[in-house]
Amino acid sequence: MSDIFAALEALTDRDPDRRDLAAASLGDRLRGTTLGADTARLVVGRLVSLTVNEPITRVWESALNAVSESFNHHRLPLDLVKPLAAAMPTMEPEILAHTIYILGATRADGATDVRAFPQPPRPGRARGSPTCRSRDHCGTPRRHHPQLLTIAP
C-alpha cells in the first residue's frame, strides 16, 4: 500500500517525467485486482485532478490511460470523473477519445447523462456568444476542436 501512496505523492512532483511514471504505475495497480473500491476511487480522483490541472500532454495521456484501466474491475460514479468534461475543449483528439470512453464507462445515476451537443461551438467565436460554451474554447489560440459532449442534469 505504501507504493500507492508514494505514486500518489509523485503525481505532484515538479518533474513531468516523474508524474508520467507515477500515473503509469497507478494504472498498473488499477489494472490488477488488488485495490479495493475506496482505494480505486481515491486513485482515480487524483488522476482526474492531475489530468485537469496538468500542462504536459503526455502526462494527461498516462493519467487517462490509468483511469481507463480502472473500469476493468471497478464501477465508478460519473461524478468522480466529471471534471474531465471541463478540460475536453483543450484536449488533442487522441486524448479526447480516452475521455469520451471514461465518461461513457462510468456508472451514471438516472438523473445524469452524457450526450452530444446538437450544434457544437466553433473555434474563433467571441466569448459570450450563444455558440460559445467554454471560456477556454472561444477566442483563444489553444488547440481547438468542437466540444463533442456535455454532462447534463
C-alpha positions in Angstrom: 0.0 0.0 0.0 2.9 2.4 0.6 3.9 2.2 -3.1 0.4 3.5 -3.9 0.9 6.4 -1.6 4.4 7.1 -3.0 2.9 7.1 -6.5 0.1 9.4 -5.5 2.7 11.8 -4.0 4.8 11.6 -7.1 1.8 12.9 -9.1 2.6 16.3 -7.6 6.3 16.2 -8.4 7.8 19.1 -10.3 9.3 16.8 -12.9 6.8 15.8 -15.6 8.7 12.5 -16.2 8.1 11.5 -12.5 4.4 12.5 -12.8 4.1 10.5 -16.1 5.8 7.4 -14.5 3.6 7.7 -11.3 0.4 7.8 -13.5 1.6 4.7 -15.4 2.4 2.9 -12.1 -1.0 3.7 -10.7 -2.5 2.4 -14.0 -0.7 -0.9 -13.4 -2.3 -1.2 -10.0 -5.7 -0.3 -11.3 -5.4 -2.9 -13.9 -5.0 -5.6 -11.3 -7.4 -6.8 -8.7 -5.5 -5.8 -5.5 -7.2 -2.4 -4.9 -10.4 -2.1 -3.0 -13.2 0.1 -4.3 -12.4 3.0 -1.9 -8.7 3.0 -2.8 -9.5 2.8 -6.5 -11.8 5.8 -6.2 -9.0 7.7 -4.4 -6.5 6.9 -7.1 -8.9 7.7 -9.9 -9.9 11.0 -8.3 -6.2 12.0 -8.0 -5.6 11.0 -11.6 -8.6 13.0 -12.8 -7.3 16.0 -10.9 -3.9 15.6 -12.4 -5.4 15.5 -15.9 -7.5 18.6 -15.4 -4.5 20.6 -14.0 -1.6 19.2 -16.0 0.1 21.3 -18.7 2.0 18.4 -20.3 0.1 16.4 -22.8 2.0 13.1 -22.3 1.2 13.2 -18.6 -2.5 13.7 -19.5 -2.4 10.6 -21.7 -0.7 8.4 -19.0 -3.3 9.6 -16.4 -6.2 8.9 -18.7 -4.8 5.5 -19.6 -4.6 4.7 -15.9 -8.2 5.8 -15.3 -9.3 3.7 -18.2 -7.7 0.7 -16.6 -9.9 1.1 -13.5 -13.0 0.1 -15.4 -11.8 -3.5 -15.8 -12.5 -4.2 -12.1 -14.4 -1.2 -10.6 -17.6 0.6 -11.2 -17.0 4.3 -10.8 -19.6 7.0 -10.5 -19.8 9.7 -13.1 -19.3 12.5 -10.5 -15.8 11.2 -9.9 -14.6 11.8 -13.5 -17.0 14.6 -14.4 -14.2 17.3 -14.1 -12.7 15.8 -17.3 -15.6 17.3 -19.2 -14.4 20.8 -18.5 -11.0 20.0 -19.9 -12.3 18.5 -23.1 -12.1 21.7 -25.3 -8.4 21.8 -24.9 -7.6 18.1 -25.5 -6.0 16.6 -28.5 -8.2 14.2 -30.5 -6.4 11.1 -29.2 -6.7 12.2 -25.6 -10.3 13.3 -26.2 -11.1 9.7 -27.2 -9.8 8.4 -23.8 -12.0 11.0 -22.1 -15.1 10.0 -24.0 -14.5 6.4 -23.2 -14.1 7.2 -19.5 -17.2 9.3 -19.3 -19.2 6.6 -21.1 -17.9 3.8 -18.9 -19.0 5.3 -15.6 -22.0 4.4 -13.6 -24.3 7.3 -14.2 -27.2 7.8 -11.9 -30.6 8.2 -13.6 -30.6 12.0 -13.2 -27.4 12.5 -15.2 -26.5 11.5 -18.7 -23.8 12.2 -21.3 -25.0 13.4 -24.6 -23.7 15.1 -27.7 -24.1 18.8 -28.4 -26.6 19.3 -31.2 -24.6 22.2 -32.5 -21.0 22.2 -31.2 -19.3 25.6 -30.7 -16.9 26.7 -33.4 -13.3 27.9 -32.7 -12.8 31.7 -33.1 -16.3 32.7 -31.8 -16.4 35.6 -29.4 -16.6 34.9 -25.7 -20.2 35.2 -24.5 -21.7 34.4 -27.9 -24.6 31.9 -27.9 -22.5 29.3 -29.6 -19.6 29.6 -27.2 -19.9 27.1 -24.3 -16.4 27.3 -22.8 -14.2 30.2 -21.7 -11.1 28.5 -22.9 -12.6 27.2 -26.2 -13.6 30.6 -27.8 -11.3 33.4 -28.7 -8.0 31.7 -27.6 -5.2 30.4 -29.8 -5.0 27.0 -28.0 -5.7 23.6 -29.6 -9.3 23.8 -31.0 -11.9 21.3 -31.9 -15.6 21.1 -31.4 -16.6 20.0 -27.9 -18.3 16.8 -28.5 -20.0 16.0 -25.2 -21.7 17.8 -22.4 -22.7 16.5 -19.0 -26.3 17.4 -18.4 -28.6 17.0 -15.4 
